[in-house]
Amino acid sequence: MSPEDSGVQISVIALGGIPEIVPGADLSGLIVQAIETTPEAAPLRDGDVLVVTQKVVSKADGAIVDLSTITPSPEALDFAARWDKDPRQVEVVLAEAKRVIRMENGVIITETRHGFVCANGGVDASNVGSRSGGLVTVLPPDPDRSAAVIRAAVRDRFGVDVPVVISDSFGRPWRWGIVDVAIGVSGLLPLEDLRGVADADGRMMRTTVRAVADELASAAELAFGKTARRPAAIVRGADPPRGEGSIREVIMPREFDLFP
């Protein structure tokens, strides 16, 4: 669907009926069931994209840390004492980091092993289930692979090859608030490179690269909410650029970093 088409519509359908996810749960199977039972989700269509939150992927994969097993380092104890943090959770953040970029004003900015630069390295204590306060989730080890597994299950059941995005909430530099971005993809290109394409006035674009996967993740979050226990949604009508992309494509090399 091109931007010139009249009557362009994009809708987001949150999938219902997905229970609390525990380690080892058949997340793909539960998502398939949710598609079958959620009104208007099926039949799936070309142009649909399935967005799934990182939290349920991490839970199903067992990417969970029991804080009772963590012994904080002196660095974690000192930072936690100064900023009223749980030193065990601080220690998990430091342990998950490929490098620590900043530890100031109660905020820890790290680079994860995946190459993401974000607050707390993706370590999260919210929505972890009945043991809230005693557990944290960490990022899945290979979010692209997690997306591919879900995509294959959906394709096998419905006969439609629907791209999958794994999403997580990130902050933005110099802006308050969080938005969902993509941390894993399968079946789509996470970036749409429009450099060399003429804009609506005929002017050649030289720097425009759309972060399509991030846009899809953010759109789906409007239907997820943060407290409604809706961890998956169909974004209908988006029709993203297809291909066997990887989230690695969105990670900016350090030589382009203006704030090293």
Phi, psi and chi 1 to 4 in degrees:
 res  aa     phi    psi   chi1   chi2   chi3   chi4
   1 MET       -  124.1 -178.3 -179.6  -62.1      -
   2 SER   -92.4  154.7   68.8      -      -      -
   3 PRO   -59.3  -21.7  -22.4   33.1      -      -
   4 GLU   -76.6  -16.8  -67.2   78.2   14.2      -
   5 ASP   -64.2  137.0  -66.7  -24.9      -      -
   6 SER   -79.7  152.9   61.8      -      -      -
   7 GLY    70.8   27.4      -      -      -      -
   8 VAL   -65.2  129.4  174.0      -      -      -
   9 GLN  -131.6  135.7  -67.0 -174.3   -9.0      -
  10 ILE  -124.7  130.7  -63.1  176.1      -      -
  11 SER  -128.2  157.1   59.0      -      -      -
  12 VAL  -123.5  126.0 -178.0      -      -      -
  13 ILE  -115.4  106.4  -55.0  166.9      -      -
  14 ALA   -71.4  134.6      -      -      -      -
  15 LEU   -85.7  129.7  -58.8 -179.0      -      -
  16 GLY   -99.2  166.7      -      -      -      -
  17 GLY    83.7    7.4      -      -      -      -
  18 ILE   -84.0  120.2  -61.7  175.6      -      -
  19 PRO   -77.5  177.6   31.1  -35.7      -      -
  20 GLU   -57.7  128.6  178.8   67.3   31.8      -
  21 ILE   -90.8  134.0  -58.1  -60.3      -      -
  22 VAL  -120.6  160.7  -62.9      -      -      -
  23 PRO   -55.0  133.7  -28.9   36.9      -      -
  24 GLY    89.0   -4.6      -      -      -      -
  25 ALA   -62.9  147.8      -      -      -      -
  26 ASP   -82.0   80.0  179.1   10.4      -      -
  27 LEU   -61.5  -42.7  179.2   59.8      -      -
  28 SER   -59.7  -43.9  -63.0      -      -      -
  29 GLY   -63.9  -39.0      -      -      -      -
  30 LEU   -67.4  -36.5  -68.0  169.6      -      -
  31 ILE   -67.8  -41.8  -69.9  172.2      -      -
  32 VAL   -58.1  -45.3  164.8      -      -      -
  33 GLN   -61.3  -40.4  -68.3  175.9   18.3      -
  34 ALA   -64.9  -38.2      -      -      -      -
  35 ILE   -63.0  -40.3  -66.4  170.9      -      -
  36 GLU   -65.5  -33.2  -68.1  173.7  -28.7      -
  37 THR  -102.8  -13.7   57.8      -      -      -
  38 THR   -80.9  124.2  -62.0      -      -      -
  39 PRO   -54.6  133.3  -25.5   34.7      -      -
  40 GLU    76.7   -6.4  -59.1 -175.8    9.3      -
  41 ALA   -70.9  -45.3      -      -      -      -
  42 ALA  -102.9  150.3      -      -      -      -
  43 PRO   -73.8  146.0   28.7  -35.5      -      -
  44 LEU   -68.7  153.0  -63.3  174.0      -      -
  45 ARG  -127.1  155.9  -51.1  172.7 -170.5  176.8
  46 ASP   -61.1  137.0  -70.3  -24.0      -      -
  47 GLY    97.9  -12.1      -      -      -      -
  48 ASP   -72.7  151.7  -75.5   -5.8      -      -
  49 VAL  -135.0  134.8  177.3      -      -      -
  50 LEU   -97.9  123.5  173.1   62.3      -      -
  51 VAL  -112.1  130.7 -178.0      -      -      -
  52 VAL  -127.7  134.9 -177.7      -      -      -
  53 THR   -73.3  148.5   62.1      -      -      -
  54 GLN   -58.9  -35.0  161.5  -89.3  -34.9      -
  55 LYS   -58.8  -45.8 -173.7   59.1   61.0   67.4
  56 VAL   -73.4  -31.2  -68.5      -      -      -
  57 VAL   -64.7  -45.8  173.5      -      -      -
  58 SER   -61.2  -43.9  -70.9      -      -      -
  59 LYS   -60.8  -48.3  -72.2  179.9  178.5  179.0
  60 ALA   -62.9  -36.7      -      -      -      -
  61 ASP   -78.9   -6.9  -72.0   -8.6      -      -
  62 GLY    76.9   21.4      -      -      -      -
  63 ALA   -83.7   66.4      -      -      -      -
  64 ILE  -131.8  140.8  -62.1  173.3      -      -
  65 VAL  -119.0  127.6  177.4      -      -      -
  66 ASP   -83.2  114.0 -176.5  -19.1      -      -
  67 LEU   -65.3  -20.2  -66.7  178.8      -      -
  68 SER   -68.2  -14.2   68.8      -      -      -
  69 THR   -94.4   -0.8   66.4      -      -      -
  70 ILE  -100.1  129.9  -60.0  -60.1      -      -
  71 THR  -106.1  111.9  -58.7      -      -      -
  72 PRO   -67.4  144.1  -17.3   30.2      -      -
  73 SER   -78.3  165.1   63.7      -      -      -
  74 PRO   -56.0  -38.5  -28.1   36.1      -      -
  75 GLU   -62.2  -43.5 -176.7  179.9   19.9      -
  76 ALA   -66.6  -40.7      -      -      -      -
  77 LEU   -62.8  -42.9  -71.9  167.2      -      -
  78 ASP   -65.2  -47.1  177.3   68.0      -      -
  79 PHE   -63.8  -42.8 -174.1   84.4      -      -
  80 ALA   -63.7  -40.2      -      -      -      -
  81 ALA   -66.3  -37.6      -      -      -      -
  82 ARG   -73.2  -27.4  -75.6 -170.8  -70.2  121.9
  83 TRP  -123.7   16.9  -59.9  106.7      -      -
  84 ASP    55.4   52.9 -168.3   25.5      -      -
  85 LYS  -113.5  163.2  -55.5  -73.6 -174.8 -179.1
  86 ASP   -78.4  115.5 -175.7  -27.9      -      -
  87 PRO   -62.9  -26.8   21.6  -32.8      -      -
  88 ARG   -67.4  -41.4  -57.2  169.4  -58.2  172.3
  89 GLN   -68.1  -38.8 -174.1  170.0  -21.0      -
  90 VAL   -58.4  -42.5  173.7      -      -      -
  91 GLU   -62.3  -39.4 -177.8   61.6   31.4      -
  92 VAL   -63.4  -41.7  175.6      -      -      -
  93 VAL   -59.3  -46.1  172.1      -      -      -
  94 LEU   -65.7  -37.8  -62.5  177.3      -      -
  95 ALA   -68.7  -32.4      -      -      -      -
  96 GLU   -80.7  -11.5  -71.4  -67.8  -49.5      -
  97 ALA   -81.4  137.1      -      -      -      -
  98 LYS   -74.7  -38.9  178.5  179.8  177.5 -179.1
  99 ARG  -154.4  148.5   66.0 -177.4  175.3  111.9
 100 VAL   -96.3  124.6  176.1      -      -      -
 101 ILE   -93.6  -45.3  -61.9  171.9      -      -
 102 ARG  -148.6  144.0  -67.9  -73.3 -171.2  -84.1
 103 MET  -134.4   86.1  -68.1  179.7   67.7      -
 104 GLU  -144.1  150.7  -63.0  178.3    9.6      -
 105 ASN    54.4   33.0  -61.3  -29.8      -      -
 106 GLY    78.8    7.3      -      -      -      -
 107 VAL  -117.1  136.0  178.3      -      -      -
 108 ILE  -113.4  117.4  -53.7  175.0      -      -
 109 ILE  -105.5  123.5  -56.4  -63.7      -      -
 110 THR  -130.7  163.7   71.6      -      -      -
 111 GLU  -101.2  126.7  179.1 -176.0   -4.7      -
 112 THR   -81.6  172.2   73.6      -      -      -
 113 ARG   -64.4  -21.4  -61.7 -178.2 -177.5   94.8
 114 HIS   -78.2  -18.0  -42.4   74.4      -      -
 115 GLY   103.1   -0.1      -      -      -      -
 116 PHE   -75.1  138.0  -51.7  136.8      -      -
 117 VAL  -106.8  116.3  174.3      -      -      -
 118 CYS  -159.1  167.3   55.0      -      -      -
 119 ALA   -71.5  134.4      -      -      -      -
 120 ASN    62.4   16.4  -61.3  -39.6      -      -
 121 GLY    58.6   24.6      -      -      -      -
 122 GLY    79.9    2.1      -      -      -      -
 123 VAL   -74.5  131.4  176.5      -      -      -
 124 ASP  -142.2  132.3 -165.4  -10.1      -      -
 125 ALA  -102.0   -0.8      -      -      -      -
 126 SER   -89.0  150.0   65.4      -      -      -
 127 ASN    52.3   45.5  -65.6  -42.1      -      -
 128 VAL   -99.5   -0.7  -65.9      -      -      -
 129 GLY   107.2 -160.0      -      -      -      -
 130 SER   -65.1  -22.0   59.3      -      -      -
 131 ARG   -98.9   33.7  -70.9 -169.8   57.8 -161.4
 132 SER   -54.7  132.3 -179.5      -      -      -
 133 GLY    99.6  -22.0      -      -      -      -
 134 GLY  -109.5   -8.3      -      -      -      -
 135 LEU  -129.9  153.9  -59.5  174.7      -      -
 136 VAL  -134.9  152.0  -66.6      -      -      -
 137 THR   -97.9  151.1   58.0      -      -      -
 138 VAL  -118.9  168.5  -61.9      -      -      -
 139 LEU   -66.9  147.1  -63.8 -179.4      -      -
 140 PRO   -58.4  147.5  -16.7   28.6      -      -
 141 PRO   -64.8  -32.5   18.8  -30.2      -      -
 142 ASP  -142.5   82.8 -172.6  -12.0      -      -
 143 PRO   -61.2  -31.7  -23.4   34.6      -      -
 144 ASP   -61.7  -42.6  -79.2  -14.1      -      -
 145 ARG   -65.0  -42.1 -179.7 -177.2  179.5  -80.4
 146 SER   -58.3  -42.3  -61.8      -      -      -
 147 ALA   -63.6  -39.5      -      -      -      -
 148 ALA   -65.8  -37.8      -      -      -      -
 149 VAL   -64.1  -45.1  169.3      -      -      -
 150 ILE   -65.3  -43.1  -63.8  169.9      -      -
 151 ARG   -58.3  -44.1  174.0 -172.5  170.5 -160.3
 152 ALA   -63.5  -40.1      -      -      -      -
 153 ALA   -65.5  -41.4      -      -      -      -
 154 VAL   -67.1  -42.4  171.7      -      -      -
 155 ARG   -62.8  -42.4 -177.7  178.3   60.1 -123.6
 156 ASP   -63.5  -36.8  -69.4  -12.8      -      -
 157 ARG   -80.3  -41.4  171.8   61.3 -175.7   85.0
 158 PHE  -107.4  -11.6  -62.3  101.8      -      -
 159 GLY    72.6   16.2      -      -      -      -
 160 VAL  -123.1  130.0 -178.7      -      -      -
 161 ASP   -87.8   91.5 -170.6   12.2      -      -
 162 VAL   -94.8  124.5  174.2      -      -      -
 163 PRO   -61.7  152.5  -19.6   31.6      -      -
 164 VAL  -126.3  137.3  174.3      -      -      -
 165 VAL  -121.1  131.7  171.6      -      -      -
 166 ILE   -97.0  128.7  -52.5  -61.0      -      -
 167 SER  -117.2  156.0   67.9      -      -      -
 168 ASP  -150.3  160.9 -164.4   10.5      -      -
 169 SER   -91.7  126.8  -61.7      -      -      -
 170 PHE  -125.2  150.8  -81.4   25.7      -      -
 171 GLY   -81.4  174.1      -      -      -      -
 172 ARG  -125.3  141.4  -69.9   87.3   43.7   78.7
 173 PRO   -60.3  134.7  -21.7   32.8      -      -
 174 TRP    63.4   20.7  -61.6  -73.3      -      -
 175 ARG  -140.9  139.6  -64.6  177.8   74.2   94.1
 176 TRP   -76.3  155.3  -66.2  116.7      -      -
 177 GLY    95.6  162.8      -      -      -      -
 178 ILE  -118.4  155.3   57.7  174.4      -      -
 179 VAL  -135.7  156.1  -63.8      -      -      -
 180 ASP   -82.9  138.0  -87.7   25.7      -      -
 181 VAL  -128.0  167.8  -59.5      -      -      -
 182 ALA   -83.1  134.4      -      -      -      -
 183 ILE  -117.9   -3.2   65.5  165.1      -      -
 184 GLY  -160.6  145.7      -      -      -      -
 185 VAL  -142.8  156.3  -61.5      -      -      -
 186 SER  -152.2  129.0  179.9      -      -      -
 187 GLY    91.6    3.4      -      -      -      -
 188 LEU  -145.2  163.4   59.6   76.9      -      -
 189 LEU   -92.0  123.0  -56.8  179.1      -      -
 190 PRO   -69.4  -18.4   25.7  -34.0      -      -
 191 LEU  -123.6  142.7  -59.6  173.2      -      -
 192 GLU  -114.6  108.9 -176.9  178.7   18.9      -
 193 ASP   -85.2  110.6 -169.1  -14.2      -      -
 194 LEU  -103.5    9.9  -63.2  175.8      -      -
 195 ARG   -64.9  131.6  -68.2  172.4  -66.2 -177.3
 196 GLY    90.4   -1.3      -      -      -      -
 197 VAL  -100.0  140.9  176.3      -      -      -
 198 ALA   -76.8  138.4      -      -      -      -
 199 ASP   -80.0 -173.7   67.9   11.3      -      -
 200 ALA   -62.7  -21.0      -      -      -      -
 201 ASP   -96.8    1.8  -62.6  -39.1      -      -
 202 GLY    88.8    2.1      -      -      -      -
 203 ARG   -82.0  132.6 -179.9  179.5  179.9  -85.0
 204 MET   -72.5  127.3 -158.9   65.8   67.3      -
 205 MET   -80.5  136.1  -68.4 -177.0  -78.8      -
 206 ARG  -113.5  -21.3  -63.3 -175.1  177.6 -176.5
 207 THR  -129.2   -2.5   60.7      -      -      -
 208 THR   -78.1  116.4  -57.1      -      -      -
 209 VAL  -130.5  113.0 -179.3      -      -      -
 210 ARG   -79.6  133.3  -69.1  179.3   60.5 -144.2
 211 ALA   -87.4   75.6      -      -      -      -
 212 VAL   -61.1  -46.2  176.7      -      -      -
 213 ALA   -63.5  -38.8      -      -      -      -
 214 ASP   -64.5  -40.7  -73.5  -11.7      -      -
 215 GLU   -61.9  -40.9  -68.2  175.0  -30.7      -
 216 LEU   -64.5  -42.9  -69.6  163.9      -      -
 217 ALA   -61.4  -43.5      -      -      -      -
 218 SER   -67.5  -39.0 -170.3      -      -      -
 219 ALA   -62.0  -43.9      -      -      -      -
 220 ALA   -64.7  -33.4      -      -      -      -
 221 GLU   -62.4  -27.4 -161.3  -80.7  -30.2      -
 222 LEU   -61.6  -29.3  -65.8  172.5      -      -
 223 ALA   -90.7  -28.4      -      -      -      -
 224 PHE   -63.7  -51.3  -66.8  152.9      -      -
 225 GLY    69.3  171.9      -      -      -      -
 226 LYS  -102.7  -11.4  -69.4  -60.4 -179.0 -171.3
 227 THR  -129.4    5.4   61.0      -      -      -
 228 ALA   -96.0   -1.5      -      -      -      -
 229 ARG    56.8   45.5  -62.8 -174.1 -175.8  -82.6
 230 ARG  -118.2   94.7  -66.1 -169.7  -65.3 -100.4
 231 PRO   -95.8    6.4   34.5  -34.8      -      -
 232 ALA  -149.4  149.0      -      -      -      -
 233 ALA  -153.7  152.1      -      -      -      -
 234 ILE   -97.6  124.4  -60.0  -68.5      -      -
 235 VAL   -96.8  113.5 -179.5      -      -      -
 236 ARG  -104.2  131.6  177.7  152.1  -69.6  161.3
 237 GLY    93.6   -0.3      -      -      -      -
 238 ALA   -71.3  -38.0      -      -      -      -
 239 ASP    50.2   62.8 -162.2   18.1      -      -
 240 PRO   -74.0  166.2   32.3  -38.2      -      -
 241 PRO   -64.2  126.2   20.4  -30.4      -      -
 242 ARG   -88.7  156.1  -60.7  -63.4  -57.9  -92.9
 243 GLY   154.0  170.3      -      -      -      -
 244 GLU   -90.5   71.8  -61.7  -55.4  -39.0      -
 245 GLY   -83.6  172.1      -      -      -      -
 246 SER  -136.7  148.3  168.0      -      -      -
 247 ILE   -64.3  -17.9 -157.2   62.6      -      -
 248 ARG   -61.3  -23.4  -69.0 -173.4  -64.5  -86.3
 249 GLU   -66.8  -23.5  -62.9  166.9   35.8      -
 250 VAL   -89.2  -11.0  -49.1      -      -      -
 251 ILE   -81.4  120.3  -62.4  171.4      -      -
 252 MET   -75.8  128.3 -174.5  177.0  -68.5      -
 253 PRO   -59.6  147.8  -22.5   33.0      -      -
 254 ARG   -61.7  -25.4  -71.5 -175.9   66.0  179.9
 255 GLU   -68.1  -13.8   56.9  -96.7   29.9      -
 256 PHE   -94.9   -0.1  -68.9   92.3      -      -
 257 ASP   -73.6  119.1 -171.1   -8.4      -      -
 258 LEU   -82.1  -12.0  -61.3 -179.0      -      -
 259 PHE  -129.5   63.8  -58.3   91.6      -      -
 260 PRO   -67.7      -   25.4  -32.9      -      -
